[in-house]
Amino acid sequence: SDLLDKAARTGTVEVTVDTTSVDYGLDKMNEKAKGDELLDVAKYPTAIYKGRLAGFRNGAPGEVVGEFTLHGTTRPLTLKIASFKCIPHPLYKTRELCGADAYGAFIRADFGMNAGKAYGFKMDVSLRIQVEAVQAE
């Protein structure tokens, strides 16, 4: 659920991700990622991001400052908004359609998922998020 008030330069973002939906395109890797060494989806079936829009310029937010809960651990996580645009909705002319591209990164070991660290596997995870929202009636 997302809320945006461009005039007040405020907004919130809340995203819940079903961790059981992870898909690397390879069944064996999916099994490994969902197992207790990494996501442990049986114990932690969701990841949640909650934040507030910030860094407004010309009515558009430049970042989301929030917290990410993954694998039972909550840590601060800021997402940079690379682009943000609102247009009149093509079907519902009196409502706006807004879209954004955001990105961020975290270290998975910070969330208790350090499988492969001893073998030199990178712990860095990059996020690229695309979102669209329609103005509520």
Secondary structure, 3 states (H helix, E strand, C coil): CEEEECCCCEEEEEEEEEHHHCCCCCHHHHHHHHCCCCCCCCCCCEEEEEEEEECCECCECCEEEEEEEECCEEEEEEEEEEEEEEEECCCCCCCEEEEEEEEEEEEHHHHCCCCCHHHCCCCEEEEEEEEEEECCC
